[in-house]
Amino acid sequence: MSSIKIYLEAEECTAVQRYAEALGVSEEDIAYAALKRFMRDLKTAEDDISREVIQLRLSRRQSQSPWGTISSNTPFHDREGGTRLEPGPWREH
């Protein structure tokens, strides 16, 4: 089996850990689910996703990742113009 290493900023790692704990799963389970969803979505939105990957690569070099602030008072989906039902308990830290 091959492996992929993901290096996260402390704030990003904390958000993933908190979410994993709330679900009773490991951080690896979260990463695997995210990658699986990404690869599924890639089939229908390759151009948009390709642009986003390139933009995120550039932004990570220049500053902190936007989803690292997921535990802030303003939910990530609200800042991005999306919708979200009620925030989960993992956001309350």
Phi, psi and omega in degrees: 000135177276165178224158176232130177263138178238123178258123183245150170292159183304317181294322178295314181298318179299318180297317179294316179300315181297318179294317178299316179299319180298327180270347182075033179233177179269165176298327178296323177297320179295313181298317181295317179297319179295317179293321178298315179295318178302312182294326177294314181293332180300330181296332185249348184219046187301316182298312179298316182292320178300315177299317181295319179300315181294318179296317180294323177301314179294318182292326178293330177287328186266330184201187180287148179297140181296329182277356174292339180267021185298339181268007179289176182291334179261115181302144181308315183297326178292319180293330182270002178083011180267187178238154179209142175289213180289141178293144180285164181296340180291344179276350191276006181272000000 
